Amino acid sequence: MASFSFTTQGVCSQEIRFELDAQNRVHHVNFVGGCPGNLTAISKLVEGANAQEVAALLKGNDCAGKGTSCADQLARALEQALAK
């Protein structure tokens, strides 16, 4: 598995850490900071899912008019990791 770390922008969490396996499935998503209940739920929901599908599903999700959200930041992080 490959480990990734993504510094977030414009949201309460400061960083997202996660792993992708050889089939680009998402594992061990950990948000540093932010709303623990919601972010733990997102982590559980995406565990083992296809990274490209997760990114497509979450991209553009907005939090309180910020133009982004922790879920959107995860989508951006996954896209960045998949591009490597």
C-alpha positions as CSV (number, residue, x, y, z in Angstrom):
1,M,0.0,0.0,0.0
2,A,1.1,3.5,-0.7
3,S,0.6,6.2,2.0
4,F,-0.4,9.8,1.2
5,S,-0.7,13.0,3.2
6,F,-2.6,16.0,1.9
7,T,-2.6,19.5,3.4
8,T,-6.1,20.9,3.2
9,Q,-7.2,24.4,2.4
10,G,-10.3,26.4,3.4
11,V,-11.6,23.8,5.9
12,C,-11.4,23.0,9.6
13,S,-9.3,19.9,9.2
14,Q,-5.6,20.6,8.5
15,E,-4.5,17.4,6.9
16,I,-5.8,14.1,5.4
17,R,-3.8,10.9,5.6
18,F,-4.8,7.8,3.7
19,E,-3.5,4.8,1.8
20,L,-4.3,3.4,-1.6
21,D,-3.7,-0.3,-2.4
22,A,-2.6,-1.7,-5.8
23,Q,-6.2,-1.6,-7.1
24,N,-6.5,2.0,-6.0
25,R,-8.9,1.3,-3.2
26,V,-9.0,3.7,-0.3
27,H,-7.9,2.6,3.2
28,H,-7.2,4.1,6.6
29,V,-8.5,7.7,5.9
30,N,-7.6,9.9,8.8
31,F,-8.6,13.6,9.0
32,V,-6.4,15.7,11.3
33,G,-8.7,18.3,13.0
34,G,-12.2,19.1,11.9
35,C,-15.6,17.6,13.0
36,P,-14.7,14.2,14.4
37,G,-18.2,12.6,14.1
38,N,-18.7,13.6,10.5
39,L,-15.1,12.9,9.4
40,T,-15.0,9.5,11.1
41,A,-18.2,8.6,9.3
42,I,-16.7,9.6,5.9
43,S,-13.7,7.5,6.7
44,K,-15.8,4.5,7.4
45,L,-18.0,5.0,4.3
46,V,-15.1,5.2,1.9
47,E,-13.0,2.3,3.4
48,G,-12.2,-0.2,0.6
49,A,-13.9,1.9,-2.1
50,N,-12.5,2.7,-5.5
51,A,-10.6,6.0,-5.1
52,Q,-11.7,7.4,-8.5
53,E,-15.4,6.7,-7.6
54,V,-15.0,8.3,-4.2
55,A,-13.4,11.4,-5.7
56,A,-16.2,11.7,-8.3
57,L,-18.8,11.3,-5.6
58,L,-17.4,13.8,-3.1
59,K,-15.9,16.5,-5.5
60,G,-17.6,19.8,-5.3
61,N,-19.3,19.2,-1.9
62,D,-19.6,22.5,-0.2
63,C,-19.6,23.4,3.5
64,A,-21.4,26.6,4.5
65,G,-20.5,28.5,1.3
66,K,-16.8,28.0,1.6
67,G,-16.5,26.6,-1.9
68,T,-15.1,23.4,-0.5
69,S,-15.5,21.0,2.4
70,C,-13.5,18.2,4.1
71,A,-15.2,15.8,1.7
72,D,-14.2,17.9,-1.3
73,Q,-10.7,18.1,0.1
74,L,-10.6,14.3,0.3
75,A,-11.7,14.2,-3.4
76,R,-8.9,16.5,-4.3
77,A,-6.4,14.5,-2.3
78,L,-7.4,11.3,-4.0
79,E,-7.2,12.9,-7.4
80,Q,-3.7,14.1,-6.6
81,A,-2.7,10.7,-5.4
82,L,-4.1,8.9,-8.5
83,A,-2.2,11.3,-10.7
84,K,1.2,10.2,-9.2
